Amino acid sequence: MNLKSKDLLGLRDISAEEIEYILNTAKTMKYILSSNNKKTAHLQGKSKSIITLFYENSTRTRLSFELASKYMGANAANISASSSSVQKGETLIDTGRTIDSMGSDVIIIRHPMSGAPHLLAQNVKSSVINAGDGMNEHPTQALLDMFTMVEKKGRLKGLKVAIIGDILHSRVARSNIWGLTKMGAEVNVSGPATLIPPGIEKLGVNVFSTVQEAILDADVVMGLRIQLERQKKGLFPSIREYSRFFGLDEKRLKLAREDAIVMHPGPVNRGVELSSAVMDGDESTIDEQVTNGVAIRMALLYLLTRRGSANEVID
């Protein structure tokens, strides 16, 4: 099997079969990560060059891509927009073409404008991976979330997943909604009314006004980071009020299934989206999500750089 596109720009436009293929490949990468020797030569012999191009700050996503590249033997380099020719007025297309001309194989981009990775992909030969674009998508985060769900629950089809928080501004929520609904999961969302996008029901999700309704009998409960800068715009009264009505604590978690897991893309505003007891509890998978992020990104680098060959899940 081949991934249909040279790029991974979002989960909206890829098939359930492709998602399953990526998740299956990540299983092998997770095994490599769990071994004493994390090094593998899947990219080394092909002299692959991986470039991270970040126009926004990032810790988890950027570092996991860089580690994934190094673990697989690729040549990795990073470009920060704050210290590049972007500050001299260079356009995204010109930056991409410059990187492309240097022989890059994959460009991983994070950008504050929705659609920026798509524009870049149309103008370079390199494969482009979207590491987050504006309020649009964050596909690799959703893939690692789904991979974690499969590890813990054994399946995606039929799972009830509750996503709580700032749905309006969350690219993580959008990618998870696209991916999970394609894979047959039931998705519930809840948050302050001002942070729920109008018409989101059309994406196949259930919208609830209270957290209690959304997480009732859920298999997975996912909190989203409240972007504190949004509070200054008056989209919800206060952090304290948000925590009171939409924060996930032990009492609310009891409404979910007894074996429910708790997820969060990080970083967590401790005591706001999740109480410390929930964040540090046995049901939390936050640390495992970080590990699985490296496995997913290893899988994507492997699959995108071997397009055109007989793509089979590696053993």
C-alpha positions as CSV (number, residue, x, y, z in Angstrom):
1,M,0.0,0.0,0.0
2,N,1.1,3.6,-0.7
3,L,0.0,6.8,1.0
4,K,-1.8,8.6,-1.8
5,S,-0.2,12.0,-1.4
6,K,3.5,13.0,-1.0
7,D,2.4,15.2,1.9
8,L,0.5,14.9,5.2
9,L,-1.5,18.1,5.4
10,G,-4.5,17.0,7.5
11,L,-6.8,14.1,8.3
12,R,-9.7,15.6,6.5
13,D,-8.5,14.5,3.1
14,I,-7.0,11.1,3.9
15,S,-8.8,7.8,4.0
16,A,-9.6,5.5,7.0
17,E,-7.3,2.9,5.3
18,E,-4.4,5.3,5.2
19,I,-4.9,6.2,8.9
20,E,-4.9,2.5,9.8
21,Y,-1.8,2.0,7.7
22,I,0.0,4.8,9.6
23,L,-1.1,3.4,13.0
24,N,0.1,-0.1,12.1
25,T,3.5,1.2,11.0
26,A,3.8,3.1,14.2
27,K,3.5,-0.2,16.2
28,T,6.8,-1.3,14.8
29,M,8.3,2.1,15.5
30,K,7.1,2.0,19.1
31,Y,8.8,-1.4,19.5
32,I,12.1,0.2,18.3
33,L,11.6,3.0,20.9
34,S,11.0,0.5,23.6
35,S,14.3,-1.4,22.8
36,N,17.7,-0.7,24.4
37,N,19.0,0.4,21.0
38,K,16.7,3.2,19.7
39,K,18.7,3.7,16.5
40,T,17.4,2.2,13.3
41,A,18.8,2.7,9.8
42,H,15.5,3.0,7.9
43,L,16.4,6.4,6.5
44,Q,20.2,6.4,7.0
45,G,21.2,4.5,3.8
46,K,19.0,6.7,1.7
47,S,20.6,10.0,3.0
48,K,17.3,11.5,3.7
49,S,17.2,15.2,4.8
50,I,14.5,16.3,7.2
51,I,13.9,20.0,7.9
52,T,11.7,21.5,10.6
53,L,10.4,25.0,9.7
54,F,8.6,26.5,12.7
55,Y,7.0,29.9,12.6
56,E,5.5,29.3,16.1
57,N,7.0,28.2,19.3
58,S,6.9,24.4,20.1
59,T,8.5,22.0,22.5
60,R,6.8,18.6,22.2
61,T,6.1,18.5,18.5
62,R,9.4,19.9,17.3
63,L,11.5,17.8,19.6
64,S,9.6,14.6,18.7
65,F,10.1,15.2,15.0
66,E,13.8,15.9,15.5
67,L,14.3,12.8,17.7
68,A,12.3,10.7,15.2
69,S,14.7,11.9,12.4
70,K,17.8,11.1,14.4
71,Y,16.6,7.7,15.7
72,M,16.0,6.7,12.0
73,G,19.4,7.9,10.8
74,A,18.3,10.9,8.8
75,N,20.1,14.2,8.4
76,A,18.0,16.6,10.4
77,A,18.1,20.4,10.6
78,N,15.8,23.0,12.1
79,I,15.0,26.5,11.0
80,S,13.4,29.1,13.3
81,A,11.5,31.9,11.6
82,S,12.7,34.3,14.2
83,S,16.3,33.8,13.2
84,S,15.9,33.2,9.5
85,S,15.5,35.3,6.3
86,V,11.8,35.5,7.1
87,Q,12.8,38.4,9.3
88,K,14.2,40.1,6.2
89,G,11.0,39.8,4.4
90,E,11.4,36.4,2.6
91,T,8.0,34.8,1.7
92,L,7.0,31.3,2.7
93,I,7.2,30.1,-0.9
94,D,10.7,31.5,-1.4
95,T,11.8,30.0,1.9
96,G,10.4,26.6,0.9
97,R,12.0,26.7,-2.6
98,T,15.3,27.6,-1.0
99,I,15.1,24.6,1.4
100,D,13.9,22.4,-1.5
101,S,16.9,23.4,-3.7
102,M,19.2,22.3,-0.9
103,G,18.0,18.7,-1.4
104,S,15.5,18.3,1.4
105,D,13.2,15.3,1.4
106,V,10.7,16.3,4.1
107,I,9.8,19.8,5.3
108,I,7.9,19.9,8.6
109,I,6.1,23.2,9.0
110,R,4.2,24.9,11.9
111,H,2.6,28.2,10.9
112,P,0.1,30.6,12.5
113,M,-1.9,30.9,9.3
114,S,-4.4,28.2,8.3
115,G,-3.5,26.7,4.9
116,A,0.2,27.6,5.0
117,P,1.4,24.0,4.7
118,H,-0.9,23.5,1.7
119,L,0.6,26.5,0.0
120,L,4.1,25.2,0.7
121,A,3.3,21.7,-0.6
122,Q,2.1,23.1,-3.9
123,N,5.5,24.9,-4.5
124,V,8.1,22.3,-3.4
125,K,9.1,18.8,-4.4
126,S,9.8,17.8,-0.8
127,S,7.1,16.0,1.2
128,V,5.4,18.5,3.5
129,I,4.1,17.5,7.0
130,N,1.7,19.8,8.7
131,A,2.8,20.3,12.4
132,G,-0.1,22.7,13.1
133,D,-1.5,25.5,11.0
134,G,-3.5,28.2,12.6
135,M,-7.0,27.0,13.7
136,N,-7.1,24.4,11.0
137,E,-5.4,21.0,11.8
138,H,-2.7,19.3,13.7
139,P,-2.8,15.8,12.1
140,T,0.2,14.2,13.8
141,Q,-1.2,15.0,17.2
142,A,-4.5,13.4,16.3
143,L,-2.7,10.3,14.9
144,L,-0.7,9.9,18.2
145,D,-3.9,10.4,20.1
146,M,-5.6,7.6,18.1
147,F,-2.6,5.4,18.4
148,T,-2.8,5.8,22.2
149,M,-6.5,4.9,22.1
150,V,-5.8,1.8,20.1
151,E,-3.0,0.7,22.5
152,K,-5.3,1.2,25.6
153,K,-8.6,0.1,24.1
154,G,-7.7,-2.2,21.3
155,R,-9.9,-0.4,18.8
156,L,-11.3,3.0,17.6
157,K,-14.6,1.8,16.1
158,G,-17.4,2.1,18.6
159,L,-15.4,4.1,21.2
160,K,-17.1,7.0,22.8
161,V,-14.6,9.9,22.9
162,A,-15.4,13.2,24.8
163,I,-13.4,16.3,23.8
164,I,-13.7,19.1,26.4
165,G,-12.6,22.7,26.1
166,D,-11.8,25.3,23.5
167,I,-13.1,23.5,20.4
168,L,-13.3,26.8,18.4
169,H,-9.6,27.5,18.3
170,S,-8.3,23.9,18.6
171,R,-6.6,22.4,15.6
172,V,-6.1,19.3,17.7
173,A,-9.8,19.0,18.1
174,R,-10.5,19.4,14.4
175,S,-7.9,16.7,13.4
176,N,-9.2,14.3,16.0
177,I,-12.8,14.9,14.9
178,W,-11.9,14.1,11.3
179,G,-9.8,11.1,12.2
180,L,-12.0,9.6,14.9
181,T,-15.3,9.8,12.9
182,K,-13.7,8.2,9.9
183,M,-12.5,5.4,12.1
184,G,-16.0,4.8,13.5
185,A,-15.7,6.4,16.9
186,E,-18.5,8.4,18.5
187,V,-17.3,11.9,19.4
188,N,-18.9,14.2,22.0
189,V,-17.7,17.8,22.5
190,S,-18.4,20.3,25.2
191,G,-17.1,23.7,26.3
192,P,-18.2,27.3,26.8
193,A,-20.8,28.3,24.2
194,T,-18.5,31.0,22.9
195,L,-15.8,28.3,22.2
196,I,-18.0,25.9,20.3
197,P,-17.9,26.5,16.5
198,P,-21.3,27.1,14.9
199,G,-22.5,24.1,12.8
200,I,-19.9,21.7,14.2
201,E,-22.6,19.1,14.4
202,K,-22.2,18.8,10.6
203,L,-18.8,17.1,11.2
204,G,-20.7,14.2,12.8
205,V,-20.2,15.1,16.5
206,N,-22.6,15.4,19.4
207,V,-22.5,18.8,21.1
208,F,-23.4,19.1,24.8
209,S,-23.7,22.2,27.0
210,T,-22.4,20.5,30.1
211,V,-19.3,18.4,30.7
212,Q,-21.4,15.9,32.6
213,E,-23.5,15.0,29.6
214,A,-20.5,14.8,27.3
215,I,-18.4,12.4,29.4
216,L,-21.3,10.1,30.5
217,D,-20.2,6.6,29.7
218,A,-17.2,7.8,27.7
219,D,-14.3,5.5,27.0
220,V,-11.9,8.4,26.4
221,V,-12.0,11.9,27.9
222,M,-9.7,14.5,26.3
223,G,-9.1,17.9,27.8
224,L,-7.9,20.7,25.6
225,R,-5.5,23.5,26.6
226,I,-7.3,26.8,27.4
227,Q,-5.4,29.4,25.5
228,L,-5.1,32.0,28.2
229,E,-4.8,34.8,25.6
230,R,-8.4,34.0,24.6
231,Q,-9.6,35.0,28.1
232,K,-8.5,38.6,27.5
233,K,-11.0,38.7,24.6
234,G,-13.9,37.9,27.0
235,L,-14.8,34.6,25.5
236,F,-15.3,33.2,29.0
237,P,-15.6,35.0,32.3
238,S,-12.5,33.8,34.1
239,I,-10.1,30.9,34.5
240,R,-11.7,30.1,37.8
241,E,-15.2,30.0,36.2
242,Y,-13.9,27.8,33.4
243,S,-12.4,25.3,35.9
244,R,-15.6,25.2,37.9
245,F,-17.8,24.4,35.0
246,F,-15.6,22.6,32.5
247,G,-12.5,21.4,34.3
248,L,-12.1,17.6,34.7
249,D,-11.8,16.4,38.3
250,E,-12.2,13.0,40.0
251,K,-15.9,13.6,40.6
252,R,-16.7,14.3,37.0
253,L,-14.5,11.5,35.8
254,K,-16.6,9.0,37.7
255,L,-19.4,9.7,35.1
256,A,-17.2,8.1,32.4
257,R,-16.7,4.4,32.1
258,E,-14.8,2.7,34.9
259,D,-11.9,2.0,32.7
260,A,-11.9,5.3,30.9
261,I,-8.6,7.0,30.0
262,V,-7.8,10.7,30.2
263,M,-5.8,12.5,27.5
264,H,-4.5,15.9,26.8
265,P,-2.3,17.3,24.0
266,G,-0.2,19.4,26.4
267,P,1.0,21.5,27.9
268,V,-1.6,21.3,30.6
269,N,-2.8,24.2,32.7
270,R,-2.7,22.2,35.9
271,G,-5.9,22.8,38.0
272,V,-7.7,24.4,35.0
273,E,-8.4,21.8,32.3
274,L,-7.4,18.9,34.6
275,S,-7.1,18.6,38.4
276,S,-3.8,17.4,39.7
277,A,-5.4,14.2,40.9
278,V,-6.7,13.4,37.4
279,M,-3.6,14.6,35.6
280,D,-1.3,12.4,37.8
281,G,-3.8,9.5,38.2
282,D,-3.6,6.0,36.8
283,E,-6.1,6.9,34.0
284,S,-3.9,9.6,32.6
285,T,-2.1,8.7,29.4
286,I,-0.4,12.1,28.9
287,D,3.2,10.8,29.2
288,E,2.4,7.8,26.9
289,Q,1.1,10.3,24.3
290,V,4.4,12.0,24.3
291,T,6.2,8.7,23.6
292,N,3.7,7.7,21.0
293,G,4.2,11.0,19.3
294,V,7.8,10.0,18.4
295,A,6.6,6.6,17.1
296,I,3.9,8.2,14.9
297,R,6.4,10.7,13.5
298,M,8.9,8.0,12.8
299,A,6.2,6.1,10.9
300,L,5.3,9.1,8.8
301,L,8.9,10.0,7.9
302,Y,9.5,6.4,6.9
303,L,6.3,6.1,4.8
304,L,6.6,9.5,3.0
305,T,10.3,9.0,2.1
306,R,9.8,5.6,0.6
307,R,6.8,6.5,-1.7
308,G,7.1,4.8,-5.0
309,S,8.5,1.6,-3.5
310,A,6.5,-1.3,-2.4
311,N,5.1,0.2,0.8
312,E,4.4,-2.6,3.2
313,V,4.2,-2.3,7.0
314,I,7.7,-3.0,8.2
315,D,8.5,-6.0,10.4
